Amino acid sequence: MTPEKNTTKRTAATSKKSKGFTAEEMAAMKARAKELKAEERAEKDKAAGESAAVEAIAAMQEPDRSMAKRIHAIIKDSASSLLPKTWYGMPAYANEDGKVVCFFQTAQKFNTRYSTFGFNDSANLDEGAMWPVAFALKELTPADEKKIAALVKKAVS
């Protein structure tokens, strides 16, 4: 007796050996890996920026510390797209391109009689040929907080 030969025929689909991923699939996977790395880096940068801004605020003396904490909260609520960071050692808030849109400067930094909340040229505050870009702060009233929130929203619009 001779052993029976396997007479089953392989189909064309099962007889081809897989050569792996196509060039298009490889390119798509590489692009996705790059996106994931960029997202991870952005999250780390965002966390580091937030931490640095909070530390700078904590190092301030009163009443600047309380004002800076409140401004930090207002900006996070009004323009969540802005990323906290420090700028010249002071809390600042940058757009997605990393350009500082607005900042808080404590009075103690330069021994001035008031703190400053200001905007850089990346803020969309243009009105005619002249507009304010910095505000002196000795305290924050509810009306001041509303004005800051409105200005920050406009700045990122």
FENRA-V195132 format. One record per pair of residues at least 6 apart in sequence whose C-alpha atoms are under 6 Angstrom apart, sorted by the first residue. I is the first residue (numbers start at 1). GAP is how many residues later the second one is. D is the distance in whole Angstrom. If there is no record, write none. Layout:
i=I gap=GAP d=D
i=I gap=GAP d=D
This chain:
i=49 gap=35 d=5
i=49 gap=36 d=4
i=50 gap=34 d=5
i=50 gap=35 d=6
i=53 gap=32 d=5
i=53 gap=33 d=5
i=53 gap=38 d=5
i=57 gap=8 d=6
i=64 gap=42 d=6
i=78 gap=71 d=6
i=78 gap=75 d=6
i=79 gap=74 d=6
i=82 gap=11 d=5
i=82 gap=12 d=5
i=82 gap=13 d=5
i=83 gap=10 d=5
i=83 gap=11 d=5
i=84 gap=8 d=6
i=84 gap=9 d=4
i=85 gap=6 d=6
i=85 gap=7 d=5
i=85 gap=8 d=6
i=86 gap=6 d=5
i=90 gap=15 d=6
i=91 gap=12 d=6
i=91 gap=13 d=6
i=92 gap=10 d=6
i=92 gap=11 d=4
i=93 gap=7 d=6
i=93 gap=8 d=6
i=93 gap=9 d=5
i=94 gap=6 d=4
i=94 gap=7 d=5
i=101 gap=18 d=6
i=101 gap=19 d=5
i=101 gap=21 d=5
i=101 gap=22 d=5
i=102 gap=16 d=5
i=102 gap=17 d=4
i=103 gap=14 d=6
i=103 gap=15 d=5
i=104 gap=12 d=6
i=104 gap=13 d=5
i=105 gap=10 d=6
i=105 gap=11 d=5
i=106 gap=9 d=5
i=107 gap=7 d=5
i=107 gap=8 d=4
i=114 gap=22 d=6
i=114 gap=23 d=6
i=114 gap=24 d=5
i=115 gap=21 d=6
i=115 gap=22 d=5
i=116 gap=19 d=6
i=116 gap=20 d=5
i=116 gap=21 d=6
i=117 gap=17 d=6
i=117 gap=18 d=5
i=118 gap=15 d=6
i=118 gap=16 d=4
i=119 gap=14 d=5
i=123 gap=32 d=4
i=124 gap=31 d=4
i=125 gap=30 d=5
